[in-house]
Amino acid sequence: MAIKSVFFQRDALRWFIWSCVILVLVGFFLSIINRNEEKITRTQAVVIGKVIQQRINEFHQTWLIEKQPNYLQIDNTVVKFDPNGWLALSNNENRDCNYLLSILYKDKKPRNRSIFIKSERIDKNNYVCVYGINKDIEIKLTKISSLQVMVIFLT
């Protein structure tokens, strides 16, 4: 009986050690995945900001080529421009920050992350739209004399 007891204790100890090693490895891999997810989200925010900026520049270039009209039809959407060739928004024409996002960023591959409006301020000649990717990342579009895009990391 004493011999069986010693073998049983060794097997139990070996099983316990292997279980601890496996748990530590699983915890390590999960922490790496979590850190990578944060990097992926930050990279996604920068890419979205660059896509929006590129789209703004394309609209401005089209406005210049088309001899600076007040309205243009681009991608089956009527787009209004200010006298300087930047996208114009208005509170009374349903041209708000949702409208601006819909014409500047068409996400062809949704990734379970939606962009939402955190704040908006629309005046006659300028506006500020702040979009959130999550609670720590914002994309801010500001139009004063030109239209600027900023990606802001709050943490």
C-alpha positions in Angstrom: 0.0 0.0 0.0 2.8 2.4 0.8 4.4 1.9 -2.6 1.1 2.7 -4.4 0.6 5.8 -2.3 4.1 7.2 -3.3 3.4 6.6 -7.0 0.0 8.2 -6.8 1.6 11.2 -5.1 4.2 11.5 -7.8 1.6 11.3 -10.6 -0.6 13.8 -8.8 2.3 16.2 -8.4 3.4 15.7 -12.0 -0.2 16.4 -13.2 -0.4 19.5 -11.0 2.9 20.9 -12.3 1.8 20.3 -15.9 -1.6 21.9 -15.3 0.1 25.0 -13.8 2.5 25.2 -16.8 -0.4 25.0 -19.3 -2.4 27.6 -17.4 0.6 30.0 -17.4 1.1 29.5 -21.1 -2.6 30.1 -21.8 -2.6 33.3 -19.7 0.5 34.5 -21.5 -1.0 34.0 -24.9 -4.2 35.7 -23.9 -2.3 38.8 -22.7 -0.4 39.0 -26.0 -3.7 38.7 -27.9 -5.2 41.5 -25.8 -2.2 43.8 -26.4 -2.3 43.1 -30.2 -6.0 43.9 -30.3 -5.2 47.4 -28.9 -2.5 47.9 -31.5 -4.9 46.7 -34.3 -7.6 49.1 -33.1 -5.1 52.0 -33.1 -3.8 51.1 -36.5 -7.4 50.9 -37.8 -8.1 54.4 -36.5 -5.1 55.8 -38.3 -6.1 54.1 -41.5 -9.6 55.4 -41.3 -8.3 58.9 -40.7 -6.1 58.6 -43.8 -8.9 57.2 -45.9 -11.2 60.1 -44.8 -8.4 62.7 -45.6 -7.8 61.1 -49.0 -11.5 61.2 -49.8 -11.7 64.9 -48.7 -8.8 65.7 -51.0 -10.4 63.8 -53.9 -13.6 65.8 -53.4 -11.7 69.1 -53.4 -9.8 68.1 -56.5 -13.0 67.2 -58.3 -14.5 70.5 -57.3 -11.4 72.3 -58.8 -11.6 70.3 -62.0 -15.3 70.8 -62.4 -14.8 74.7 -62.3 -15.9 75.2 -58.7 -19.6 74.5 -58.6 -21.7 74.8 -55.5 -23.0 71.2 -55.9 -21.6 68.1 -57.4 -23.0 64.6 -57.8 -20.3 62.1 -56.6 -21.1 58.4 -56.1 -24.8 59.0 -56.6 -24.8 61.6 -53.8 -25.3 65.3 -54.2 -22.4 67.0 -52.4 -22.5 70.7 -51.4 -19.3 72.7 -51.3 -18.4 76.0 -49.7 -16.8 78.8 -51.7 -13.3 77.4 -50.9 -14.2 73.9 -52.2 -14.6 72.1 -48.9 -17.6 70.0 -48.0 -20.4 72.1 -46.5 -22.7 71.0 -43.7 -26.0 72.5 -42.6 -28.3 71.9 -39.7 -31.5 72.5 -41.8 -30.6 70.3 -44.9 -29.9 67.0 -43.2 -26.2 67.6 -43.9 -24.9 66.7 -40.5 -21.9 64.6 -39.2 -23.7 61.4 -40.1 -24.1 62.6 -43.7 -20.4 63.7 -43.7 -19.2 60.3 -42.5 -21.4 58.4 -45.0 -19.9 60.2 -48.0 -16.3 60.2 -46.7 -16.0 56.7 -45.3 -17.7 53.8 -46.9 -16.6 50.8 -45.0 -16.6 47.9 -47.4 -15.6 45.3 -44.8 -17.3 46.0 -41.5 -15.3 44.6 -38.6 -17.7 44.5 -35.6 -16.4 48.0 -34.8 -18.7 50.8 -35.6 -17.8 54.5 -35.8 -20.2 56.6 -33.7 -20.7 60.3 -33.3 -19.3 61.6 -30.0 -20.1 65.3 -30.6 -20.9 67.7 -33.4 -21.1 71.4 -33.8 -22.3 72.9 -37.1 -22.3 76.6 -37.7 -22.8 78.6 -40.8 -19.2 78.5 -42.1 -17.5 75.9 -40.0 -18.1 72.7 -38.2 -16.5 70.1 -35.9 -17.4 66.4 -36.0 -15.9 64.1 -33.5 -16.3 60.4 -34.1 -15.4 57.6 -31.8 -14.0 54.2 -32.6 -14.1 53.2 -28.9 -13.9 55.2 -25.6 -10.1 55.8 -26.1 -9.9 56.8 -29.8 -11.5 59.7 -31.6 -11.4 61.0 -35.2 -12.0 64.7 -35.3 -13.0 66.6 -38.5 -12.6 70.3 -38.2 -13.6 72.8 -40.9 -12.6 76.4 -40.3 -10.8 77.6 -43.4 -9.9 74.1 -44.7 -11.1 70.7 -43.7 -8.7 68.9 -41.3 -8.7 65.3 -40.0 -7.1 64.4 -36.6 -6.9 61.0 -35.0 -6.8 61.4 -31.2 -5.7 58.7 -28.8 -7.0 59.6 -25.3 -4.8 57.0 -23.5 
